[in-house]
Amino acid sequence: MRKIQMVDLQTQYQFIKPQVDAGMQEVLSSTQFINGPAVKTFQTNLEEYLGVKHVIPCANGTDALQIAMMGLGLKPGDEVITADFTFAATVEVIALLGLTPVLVDVLPDTFNIDPDAIENAITSNTKAIVPVHLFGQVADMERIMDIAHRHNLYVIEDNAQGIGANYTGKEGVKIKTGGIGHVGSTSFFPSKNLGCYGDGGAIFTNDDDLAHIIRGVVNHGMYKRYHHDVVGVNSRLDSLQAVVLNEKLKLLDFYNERRKWAAIRYTQLLENHPKIITPVTSGDCDSHVYHQYTLRLIDTDRDAVVAHFQGLDIPCGVYYPIPLHLQKAYTDTRYSEADFSVTNQLIKEVISLPMHSELDEEQIQYICKTLLTFLG
């Protein structure tokens, strides 16, 4: 059996090595390292894939979120509602801009932000909602967009874990995540479903005016050299990373289908155990691209399972062991533990198994057998 890895980037690279190596050599020979032809090609290709009018590449996913908020003109003191159960980058950029983070609970089945909790948290200072498509599962965007419309709020999609997923509305029309809200963002961190070989990110929008503002923000606020029309940052995707992303974008649907296959096999092998709750999916899994395959372990010492796996050299992860409202940087006297009952339960139960497009049947069988044997 091949060595089990949480993410197998080496095997993935070998499959696209000739194209990536040739593309990188072309960039090195041209010396067009910033905003070169490869970046422009990737931008166009991603716009076509996502079905959005504008993709603005940037340096990383955290920058993408921050720039999206800057583009919307949010001001210090404005409240931004987001999920308590997610990675810190989502709330980090809110705080960095002097905005007020408002954390709310998530749903126990999808782990995504609870629309009812959003509605209950809205005040006269609320200006935006940031739903996170956590672990690759689409949030309830129809309800979220309805809430935003009724309260005149912006919706900023954190699509760092969900790129390639589809949301199907009441009319049966499918739309890619990232292009549903007023603006979307993503990360191209190497382990993402669409990842480069360093840092990278992008912002998406169908709003022409917003896209224009964001294009200035990513480049020091300039539209014309040395003319700084808006307050900006220095955040650009380099050409070498665009080469990798162009090749991987061609295979993104294949990668995601492979992840779905692995997830289905995990679920088939694990779903009948009374101490395991497998991920919830709908239909043909079109709404879930399995950035992570995350279980809930009921009435079990989750940390003992993690230690057992580590002893057998089986990688696993706990995303996330501490909720944001209990992180020292984001504590707030307005919060009550009763407001986060689901999140507080999830942090004790969740465990993510290896998930990537290179998993094979033998590895999945071994991982599942190990877990089932330990649980008894």
N, C-alpha and C positions, 0 to 999 in steps of 0.2 A: 504494500500500500504506500502511495506517495505521502510525504510528510504533510500533515494537516496544518493549514495556515488560516488565520482569521480572514486575510485577504491575500490572494495569490497574484501579486503584480508581476512576478518574474515570469510565470507561465504565460500570462496575458501579453507581456511585452514580446516574448519569443514569437508569438503568432503574428504580430504586426512589425517586427523588427526591421525588415527590409525597407518598408515604406517610411517608418519613423526615422531610421538612420539616414536615408536619402534626403528626406525633407529637412532634417537638422543640418546636414552638410550643405544643402542649398542656402539655408539661412546664414550659416557661418561664412560661406563664400561671398554672399551678397553683402554681409555686415549690416543688414537692415534688421536690427535686433528689437527695436521698439516700433509698434504700429506698422510693421512691414506687411507685405502682401499676404502672408499666412494669416495674420490677425484679421485682415479685412475679409479674406475668404471664409474663415471660421465664423465671423459675425454673420455673414450672409447665409451660410449653411445652417446656423443655429436658428436664425429667424425663420427660415423655411421649415425646419423640423418642428419648431414650437408653434408655428402659425401665428407669430406676433410681428408687428410692424417694425419694432426696434429692439435690437440687442446691443447693449453697450458693454464691451468687455472691460474688466478691471483687474486689480492685482490679487484679490482674494475674496472669499465669501463674506467675511466680516466687513470689509470695505463696501461690498455690494449693498449690504443692509444699511450701512451708515449713509452712503451716497443716495440711496433711494429716499431716506428720510430727509436728507438735506435738499434734495430736489423738490420735495413736496412743500418745503418752506415751513416745516414744523419749528416752533419756537420754544425756548426754555420755559418750563412750567406746563407745557401741553402734556396731557396724559396719553400714554400708548398702552393698550391692553395686549398682553401676550400670555403664553402658557407657562405655568410654573415648572412643568416637567419637560425640559428640553436642555440643550447645550447653552452655556452661558453667553455665547456670542450674541444671541438674540436680544437679551436684556442689556448686555454690555454696551452696545451702540446707542441704545436709548439713553442710558445714563451718561455716556460720553458727550452727548449733544446737549446735556442739561435738561432733557425731557424727563418726565416722571413715569417710571415703569409701573404698571399695574398688573400684577400677576394673578392669574385665575386658574382654577382647577381644570382637569382634563377628564375625558370620558374613560371608563374602565375597560372598554372593549377595544377601541382603536388607539388609545393613548393620546388622541388629538384634543385640542382645545374644546371646551364645553360651551356651545353657543348660549345656553341658558346662563352660564356663569359670566359670559361676555356681557349679556344684556343687563345683568344685575350690577355689573361694575361700572356702567356708563354714568358719567357725571357731565356737568356743563363744561368741564375742562378737557373731556375726552376728544381726541382728534384722529386717532388711528387705531387699527387692529392689526396685529401681526400673527396670523395663523401659521403654524409650522406643520409641514407635511411629514410628521415624525416617522422615522424608520422606513420611509417610502410610501406610507399610506396617506391618501388624500384626505384632508380635513373636510368637514361638512360645509363646502364653499357656498352652496345655494343659501343656506340659512345665514351664513356669515355675511354674504353680500346683501341679503335682505335687511339684516340688522344695520349694516353700514349705510344703506340707502335711506332707511327710515330716520337715522340719527345724523345723517350728513357727515359720515366718517370716511377716511381713507382706509383701504385694505392693502397691506404690504405682505405679499406671500414670501415666506421663508422656504424656498424650494431646494435648500442645500442637500436634502436627503431624498427628494422626490422627483428628480428630473426624469422625464419619460413617462410618468404616470398620467393616466387620463381621468378626468372627472366627467361623469355622465349626468347631465341635468334631467329635469322632469320631462323635457321634450325629447329625450333620447340622444341629444347631440353631445358628442364627446369633444372635450377641449383639454389641451395639455396643461398640467400644473405650471404655474408661473405666469400664465397669460390670462388668468381669471380675474385677479384683483386689479387695482389701479396701477400697481407696479409689482414686479417680482424680482427675486434675487436668488443667486445660487453660488455654490462653491465648487471649484474644480480640484479640491484637495485630492491627493493621489488615491485615497481609499474610496472616494465617491463612485457612484455608478458611472458617471462620466468624469474621470479624473485625469489630471495632467501629471507631469513628473516634477512638480514643485508646487507653488501656490498659484492660484488663479481664481477668477470669479466673473460674474456678469450680472447685469441688471436688464430686466425686460419690461417693456410697456407698449401699449397701443396708442398712447397719448403723444401726439407730435410735439406739443409744447413742452411737456415734461421731459421727453427724450432730448430735446434741444438743451434744456437746462442741465440735465445730467451729463451730457457730452462736454459741457464746459466744466462742471464740477470735477470730473475725473482728471482734467488736465489743467490744474492750477487756476480754474475759473476763466480760462482763455478760449475764445473762439477765433481770435486773431492774435498772432504772436506778440507778446508783451502788452496786450490789452486785456486786463483782468476785469471782466464784467460781473462776475459773481464770486463769492468766496468758494474756493475749491480746495482740492487735495491732489496729491500726486499718486495716482492709482491706475496703472495700465498693465494689460496683459502682454507679456513679451512674446516675440515671434517664435521662439523655440517651443514654448508651451502650446502655442496655437497649432504648431505642426502635429504635436501629439493629439490634441483635442480634435483636429480635423479627421485624423485616422480613426480615433475611437468613436467619434460621432457616427461614422458610417456603420458601426457595429453596436450602437447603443441599444437598439431594439433587440438584437440578438443577445447581448449581455443581460438585459432585463428578463428576457424569456428564460434564459438559463437560470437566473436567480429564482424566477417563479417556479421552474421545475424543481429546483433544490428545495424550495419552501414547501411545495406540495408533497414531496417525498418525506420531509421532516414531519409534516402534519399527519400523513398517513401512518407513520410509524409511532407517533407519540400521542395522538389525540384521545386515545381511549384510556389513558392512565388517569386515575382520579386526582392525582396531585399536580397535573399539568394542564394549563390552559394555553392552547395554541393560538397564534394570531388569527384574528377575525378577518375574513376577506369576503368579497361579494362577487357573484357571477364568475367570470373567468379570470379573476385577479387583476383585471385591467386597471383597477384603481390602486394597486399596490405593487411597487417595484422592488421591495425587499432590500433596501439599503442595509437593514438589519433584520434578522429573524429572531424576534424577541418573545420568549415564553414568560408566563407567570408560574412560579412554583408555589403551590398552596400547602400550608402546614408543613413546611420544609425549611431546614436550615440552608438557605440559599448560599451563604458563604462557604459552607462545608462542601457543597457541590462544586463551587468554583475551585476550592483547594484540591478536591479530588481530581478534577479535570487537569489542573496544573501539574499534579503529580504524574499524570499519564501523558503529559506534553500535548494535551488537547487545548487549544486556545479558546477562550470565551471572553465575554465582556459584560460589565454591569453598567448599562446606560439608562438611568443615572443614579448614583448612590446617594446624592444629597440634593434635595429640591432647591430651586433658586431662592425661595423665600427664606431658607435657612442658611444661605451663603452669607458670610460676614459682609461682603460688599453690598448686598441687596436687602438686608433686613429692613423692616419698616414696621413701626408700631401700629399702623393701620390694619395689619394682617392678623387674622385669628386662625389658629390651627384647624378649627372647624371648617374653614373655607377651603381646606386642601385635603379633605379626607381621602380622596382617590389617590392623589399623588403620594401622600404619606404611606399609603398601603403599597403602591407600586414599587417604591424604592426598596422595600424589603423583599420583594418577590421576583423582580425581573432578572432575566439572564439572557444574553444574546449568544447564539451559537455561531460557529463559522459560517459566513455567507459571502459567496462570490461566484462569478460565472464559471470558474474552473473546478468547482466541487464535483466529485463523481460518486457513483452509487456505493462503492466500497467504503469511502470515507463517511458518507452519511449513515450507512448501516452501523459502522463502528461507533460513531458519536452517539447515535440513538441507543444502541445496545448498552453503552457505558452508562448513560444517564438512567435508563430503565432499570438496569441492574443495581445501581446505587440507591434508587428510590424504593426498590423492592416491589 
